[in-house]
Amino acid sequence: MSAIVVPLKEDKVEEWKAWIEECQGPRKEEFEEFNERMGLTSHRVWLAESPQGPMAIVVFDGPGADKFLQKLAKSKEPFDKWFRDRITELHGIDFSKIAEIEAPEMVVDWHVPSYAEAE
């Protein structure tokens, strides 16, 4: 599992919401294939307001979670390129520098144990 908090350009919030709706509506099948291709089993996003402005909180899980952003940065698949371009436009992320970004460090992992963990 991995999580990132990404600033959202203040004047792009409504456009960002429309992009999210597009991924959940007309491009839902492509979005699902994208997540499978990236090795993700879960991809969750929250919109949060902070003193620094709007932020997207993104949590993704699955065998590909640790290398998700690096894989997205290199992908030549049309949907992946579109998705990456939208992230760059709306969040200002420079994918040429993704390799330089360290993965976040999990410091708390409290949860109710599942049946499998309890046994």
N, CA and C of each residue as an Amber inpcrd file, in Angstrom:
protein
   357
   0.8500000  -1.1710000   0.0000000   0.0000000   0.0000000   0.0000000
   0.8920000   1.2280000   0.0000000   0.4480000   2.2350000  -0.7200000
   1.1730000   3.4860000  -0.7450000   0.1680000   4.6330000  -0.7550000
   0.6090000   5.7660000  -0.2760000  -0.2540000   6.9460000  -0.2310000
   0.5710000   8.1760000  -0.5680000  -0.0570000   9.1150000  -1.2520000
   0.5920000  10.3870000  -1.5420000  -0.4260000  11.5080000  -1.3610000
   0.0730000  12.6660000  -1.0250000  -0.7500000  13.8700000  -0.9530000
  -0.1990000  14.8060000  -2.0150000  -1.0680000  15.2010000  -2.9460000
  -0.6320000  15.9720000  -4.1020000  -1.3840000  17.2950000  -4.1590000
  -0.6780000  18.4150000  -4.1840000  -1.3560000  19.7060000  -4.3250000
  -2.1310000  19.7590000  -5.6400000  -3.2320000  20.4420000  -5.6000000
  -4.0750000  20.6310000  -6.7780000  -4.0960000  22.1180000  -7.0840000
  -3.8690000  22.4710000  -8.3290000  -3.8790000  23.8770000  -8.6950000
  -5.2460000  24.4770000  -8.3460000  -5.2290000  25.5820000  -7.6090000
  -6.4440000  26.2230000  -7.0750000  -7.5120000  26.4490000  -8.1460000
  -7.0960000  26.8790000  -9.3300000  -8.0550000  27.1880000 -10.3900000
  -8.4760000  25.9700000 -11.2060000  -8.0370000  24.7750000 -10.7940000
  -8.3140000  23.5550000 -11.5510000  -9.2170000  22.5720000 -10.8130000
  -9.7800000  22.9650000  -9.6770000 -10.5600000  22.0220000  -8.8720000
 -11.7600000  21.4710000  -9.6370000 -12.5230000  22.3320000 -10.2850000
 -13.6990000  21.8520000 -11.0190000 -13.2930000  20.9810000 -12.2020000
 -12.2260000  21.3520000 -12.8850000 -11.7190000  20.5390000 -13.9890000
 -11.2360000  19.1830000 -13.4750000 -10.5910000  19.1830000 -12.2930000
 -10.1330000  17.9480000 -11.6650000 -11.3200000  17.0370000 -11.3440000
 -12.3740000  17.6210000 -10.7750000 -13.5710000  16.8320000 -10.4560000
 -14.1740000  16.2220000 -11.7150000 -14.1880000  16.9760000 -12.8100000
 -14.7180000  16.4660000 -14.0810000 -13.8560000  15.3080000 -14.5860000
 -12.5390000  15.4210000 -14.4230000 -11.6290000  14.3440000 -14.8270000
 -11.9000000  13.0760000 -14.0180000 -12.0770000  13.2380000 -12.7120000
 -12.3800000  12.0940000 -11.8490000 -13.6940000  11.4430000 -12.2810000
 -14.7030000  12.2680000 -12.5570000 -15.9940000  11.7390000 -13.0230000
 -15.8400000  11.0100000 -14.3490000 -14.9910000  11.5160000 -15.2260000
 -14.7500000  10.8640000 -16.5130000 -14.1450000   9.4750000 -16.3050000
 -13.2190000   9.3690000 -15.3430000 -12.6010000   8.0670000 -15.0440000
 -13.6000000   7.0910000 -14.4280000 -14.6150000   7.6010000 -13.7640000
 -15.6240000   6.7520000 -13.1300000 -16.8470000   6.5270000 -14.0220000
 -16.9430000   7.2920000 -15.1100000 -18.0840000   7.2010000 -16.0090000
 -17.6840000   6.6830000 -17.3700000 -17.5800000   7.5770000 -18.3680000
 -17.3260000   7.1440000 -19.7370000 -16.0190000   6.3780000 -19.9410000
 -15.0250000   6.6200000 -19.1080000 -13.7400000   5.9320000 -19.2750000
 -13.4760000   4.9170000 -18.1600000 -14.5570000   4.5000000 -17.4960000
 -14.4250000   3.5730000 -16.3680000 -13.7280000   2.2760000 -16.7550000
 -14.1000000   1.6870000 -17.8910000 -13.4890000   0.4290000 -18.3170000
 -11.9840000   0.6140000 -18.5580000 -11.6090000   1.7190000 -19.1970000
 -10.1900000   2.0050000 -19.4270000  -9.4540000   2.2190000 -18.1080000
 -10.1190000   2.8940000 -17.1540000  -9.5260000   3.1420000 -15.8360000
  -9.3030000   1.8280000 -15.1010000 -10.2640000   0.9160000 -15.1960000
 -10.1210000  -0.3900000 -14.5500000  -8.9800000  -1.1800000 -15.1860000
  -8.8890000  -1.1700000 -16.5250000  -7.7940000  -1.8550000 -17.2200000
  -6.4440000  -1.2380000 -16.8480000  -6.4120000   0.0810000 -16.7340000
  -5.2150000   0.8060000 -16.3260000  -4.7300000   0.3270000 -14.9610000
  -5.6440000   0.2610000 -13.9880000  -5.2810000  -0.1790000 -12.6440000
  -4.7740000  -1.6170000 -12.6480000  -5.4270000  -2.4840000 -13.4270000
  -4.9560000  -3.8700000 -13.5470000  -3.5540000  -3.9040000 -14.1510000
  -3.3430000  -3.1320000 -15.2130000  -2.0430000  -3.0780000 -15.8880000
  -0.9520000  -2.5840000 -14.9320000  -1.3140000  -1.6590000 -14.0530000
  -0.3540000  -1.0990000 -13.0960000  -0.1500000  -1.9970000 -11.8740000
  -0.9280000  -3.0720000 -11.7760000  -0.7860000  -3.9820000 -10.6480000
  -1.4590000  -3.4850000  -9.3850000  -2.5230000  -2.6830000  -9.5590000
  -3.2390000  -2.1510000  -8.3990000  -4.5290000  -2.9330000  -8.1740000
  -4.8480000  -3.1710000  -6.9110000  -6.1130000  -3.8030000  -6.5470000
  -7.0520000  -2.8130000  -5.8760000  -6.5110000  -1.6540000  -5.5100000
  -7.2930000  -0.5970000  -4.8820000  -6.6710000   0.7440000  -5.2610000
  -7.5290000   1.7120000  -5.5960000  -7.0620000   3.0540000  -5.9910000
  -8.1300000   4.0200000  -5.4750000  -7.8080000   4.7120000  -4.3900000
  -8.7720000   5.6070000  -3.7350000  -8.2340000   7.0280000  -3.7110000
  -9.1450000   7.9940000  -3.8780000  -8.7380000   9.3970000  -3.9250000
  -9.7260000  10.2360000  -3.1200000  -9.1880000  11.1380000  -2.3120000
  -9.9760000  12.1050000  -1.5600000  -9.5600000  13.5030000  -1.9830000
 -10.4910000  14.4340000  -1.9550000 -10.1920000  15.8460000  -2.1550000
 -10.2480000  16.5020000  -0.7860000  -9.1820000  17.1750000  -0.4080000
  -9.1140000  17.8100000   0.9100000  -8.6910000  19.2600000   0.7600000
  -9.2490000  20.1050000   1.6020000  -8.8200000  21.5050000   1.6730000
  -7.7950000  21.6130000   2.7930000  -6.7450000  22.3390000   2.5350000
  -5.7130000  22.5460000   3.5460000  -5.3540000  24.0260000   3.5580000
  -4.6080000  24.4760000   4.5520000  -4.1600000  25.8790000   4.5590000
  -3.3350000  26.2290000   3.3120000  -2.7220000  25.2140000   2.6810000
  -1.9340000  25.4430000   1.4770000  -2.7770000  25.3710000   0.2000000
  -4.0670000  25.0650000   0.3410000  -4.9520000  24.9550000  -0.8080000
  -5.4760000  23.5400000  -0.9790000  -6.1520000  23.2780000  -2.0900000
  -6.7340000  21.9450000  -2.3030000  -5.6420000  20.8920000  -2.5180000
  -5.9160000  19.7050000  -1.9970000  -4.9890000  18.5780000  -2.1030000
  -5.7650000  17.3290000  -2.4760000  -5.1350000  16.4590000  -3.2400000
  -5.6730000  15.1290000  -3.4950000  -4.8990000  14.1610000  -2.6180000
  -5.6210000  13.3500000  -1.8890000  -5.0120000  12.2990000  -1.0790000
  -5.2670000  11.0030000  -1.8390000  -4.2090000  10.3480000  -2.2560000
  -4.3290000   9.1700000  -3.1090000  -3.7180000   7.9730000  -2.3900000
  -4.5120000   6.9010000  -2.2800000  -4.0600000   5.6640000  -1.6570000
  -4.2410000   4.5570000  -2.6830000  -3.1540000   3.8380000  -2.9630000
  -3.2630000   2.7250000  -3.9000000  -2.5810000   1.5100000  -3.3020000
  -3.1330000   0.3550000  -3.6320000  -2.6610000  -0.8900000  -3.0520000
  -2.5880000  -1.9440000  -4.1420000  -1.8190000  -2.9540000  -3.8780000
  -1.6650000  -4.0630000  -4.8130000  -0.1940000  -4.3270000  -5.0500000
   0.1150000  -5.3880000  -5.7840000   1.5060000  -5.7430000  -6.0020000
   2.3050000  -4.6710000  -6.7510000   1.6400000  -3.8120000  -7.5030000
   2.3330000  -2.7690000  -8.2420000   2.3820000  -1.4250000  -7.5530000
   1.8760000  -1.3370000  -6.3350000   1.7590000  -0.0400000  -5.6510000
   3.0940000   0.6700000  -5.4640000   4.1330000  -0.0720000  -5.1200000
   5.4270000   0.5580000  -4.8380000   6.0510000   1.2270000  -6.0550000
   5.7570000   0.7290000  -7.2380000   6.3580000   1.2570000  -8.4650000
   5.3260000   1.9110000  -9.3860000   4.1420000   2.1870000  -8.8630000
   3.0550000   2.7180000  -9.6780000   3.4460000   3.9930000 -10.4240000
   3.9480000   4.9950000  -9.7260000   4.2570000   6.2690000 -10.3760000
   5.3980000   6.1300000 -11.3820000   6.3900000   5.3160000 -11.0680000
   7.4910000   5.1100000 -11.9970000   7.0030000   4.3920000 -13.2610000
   6.1250000   3.4110000 -13.0860000   5.5720000   2.6800000 -14.2330000
   4.7040000   3.6050000 -15.0800000   3.8960000   4.4330000 -14.4240000
   3.0560000   5.3920000 -15.1430000   3.9200000   6.3730000 -15.9300000
   5.0280000   6.8050000 -15.3490000   5.9130000   7.7680000 -16.0040000
   6.4680000   7.2320000 -17.3210000   6.6660000   5.9300000 -17.4220000
   7.2870000   5.3210000 -18.6020000   6.2920000   4.7270000 -19.5980000
   5.0470000   4.5600000 -19.1920000   4.0790000   3.8630000 -20.0370000
   3.8040000   4.6100000 -21.3430000   3.6430000   3.8230000 -22.4050000
   3.3180000   4.3760000 -23.7140000   1.8670000   4.0730000 -24.1160000
   1.1260000   3.4140000 -23.2200000  -0.2860000   3.1170000 -23.4900000
  -1.0630000   4.4240000 -23.6270000  -1.9630000   4.5230000 -24.6050000
  -2.6990000   5.7840000 -24.8220000  -3.4440000   6.2880000 -23.5790000
  -4.1530000   5.4090000 -22.8690000  -4.8810000   5.8570000 -21.6770000
  -3.9030000   6.3360000 -20.6120000  -2.8180000   5.6110000 -20.4350000
  -1.8300000   5.9650000 -19.4150000  -1.2270000   7.3400000 -19.7050000
  -0.9530000   7.5940000 -20.9770000  -0.4020000   8.8930000 -21.3670000
  -1.4190000   9.9970000 -21.0810000  -2.6790000   9.7580000 -21.4370000
  -3.7460000  10.7200000 -21.1570000  -3.8500000  10.9790000 -19.6570000
  -3.8370000   9.9080000 -18.8670000  -3.9450000  10.0070000 -17.4110000
  -2.7650000  10.7980000 -16.8480000  -1.5700000  10.4750000 -17.2910000
  -0.3440000  11.1560000 -16.8550000  -0.3830000  12.6450000 -17.2340000
  -0.8220000  12.9410000 -18.4540000  -0.9130000  14.3320000 -18.9020000
  -1.9030000  15.1300000 -18.0630000  -3.0080000  14.5000000 -17.6790000
  -4.0020000  15.1770000 -16.8320000  -3.4110000  15.4510000 -15.4440000
  -2.6640000  14.5130000 -14.8970000  -2.0160000  14.7300000 -13.5970000
  -1.0450000  15.8990000 -13.6820000  -0.2670000  15.9400000 -14.7500000
   0.6910000  17.0360000 -14.9320000  -0.0390000  18.3680000 -15.0310000
  -1.1020000  18.4080000 -15.8120000  -1.8550000  19.6500000 -16.0010000
  -2.5500000  20.1150000 -14.7250000  -3.1700000  19.2010000 -14.0160000
  -3.9900000  19.5700000 -12.8560000  -3.1910000  19.6910000 -11.5570000
  -2.1130000  18.9190000 -11.4490000  -1.3250000  18.9130000 -10.2150000
   0.0630000  19.5160000 -10.3750000   0.5170000  19.6390000 -11.6110000
   1.8440000  20.1900000 -11.8400000   2.9860000  19.2240000 -11.5770000
   2.7090000  17.9260000 -11.5880000   3.7490000  16.9270000 -11.3400000
   4.6030000  16.7560000 -12.5940000   5.9090000  16.8010000 -12.4070000
   6.8640000  16.5900000 -13.4870000   7.2790000  15.1220000 -13.4550000
   6.7250000  14.3290000 -14.3660000   6.9930000  12.8880000 -14.3480000
   8.4340000  12.5440000 -14.7150000   9.1810000  13.4880000 -15.2620000
  10.5870000  13.2090000 -15.5510000  11.4010000  13.1450000 -14.2600000
  10.8220000  13.6000000 -13.1450000  11.5270000  13.5970000 -11.8600000
  10.9380000  12.5950000 -10.8610000  10.0320000  11.7450000 -11.3270000
   9.3740000  10.7820000 -10.4360000  10.3900000   9.8640000  -9.7600000
  11.4130000   9.4360000 -10.4680000  12.4030000   8.5220000  -9.8840000
  13.1090000   9.1440000  -8.6820000  13.1440000  10.4720000  -8.6140000
  13.8210000  11.1670000  -7.5170000  12.9600000  11.2400000  -6.2510000
  11.6640000  10.9860000  -6.3840000  10.7540000  11.0930000  -5.2410000
  10.7940000   9.7970000  -4.4500000  11.0800000   9.9150000  -3.1800000
  11.1170000   8.7300000  -2.3170000   9.7040000   8.3090000  -1.9520000
   9.5020000   7.0090000  -1.8450000   8.2000000   6.4820000  -1.4310000
   7.9210000   6.9310000  -0.0060000   6.6660000   7.2190000   0.3040000
   6.3520000   7.6140000   1.6800000   6.6230000   6.4670000   2.6500000
   6.9840000   6.8360000   3.8500000   7.2670000   5.8560000   4.8920000
   6.0430000   5.6920000   5.7870000   5.5400000   4.4620000   5.8780000
   4.4110000   4.2090000   6.7760000   4.9270000   4.1920000   8.2030000
   4.3010000   4.9660000   9.0800000   4.7440000   5.0240000  10.4660000
   3.7020000   4.4960000  11.4470000   2.4490000   4.3330000  11.0000000
   1.3970000   3.7350000  11.8200000   0.5750000   2.8170000  10.9260000
   0.3250000   1.5960000  11.3900000  -0.4950000   0.6440000  10.6370000
  -1.4040000  -0.0970000  11.6090000  -2.3180000   0.6240000  12.2010000
  -3.2680000   0.0060000  13.1250000  -4.5090000  -0.3940000  12.3480000
  -5.0000000  -1.5830000  12.5880000  -6.2690000  -2.0420000  12.0170000
  -6.7690000  -3.2250000  12.8240000  -8.0400000  -3.4790000  12.7200000
  -8.6280000  -4.6450000  13.3630000  -8.1350000  -5.8640000  12.5770000
  -7.5700000  -6.8430000  13.2480000  -7.0690000  -8.0170000  12.5290000
  -8.1910000  -8.7470000  11.7880000  -7.8630000  -9.2170000  10.5950000
  -8.8220000 -10.0210000   9.8390000  -8.8260000 -11.4410000  10.4220000
  -9.7500000 -12.2690000   9.9650000  -9.7910000 -13.6500000  10.4350000
  -8.4790000 -14.3620000  10.1340000  -7.9000000 -14.0890000   8.9520000
  -6.6500000 -14.7480000   8.5690000  -5.5140000 -14.3350000   9.4920000
  -5.4610000 -13.0620000   9.8870000  -4.4020000 -12.5900000  10.7690000
  -4.5810000 -13.1190000  12.1940000  -5.8350000 -13.3100000  12.6070000
  -6.1250000 -13.7250000  13.9790000  -5.7390000 -15.1880000  14.2240000
  -5.7270000 -15.9820000  13.1690000  -5.4260000 -17.4060000  13.3570000
  -3.9670000 -17.6930000  13.3850000
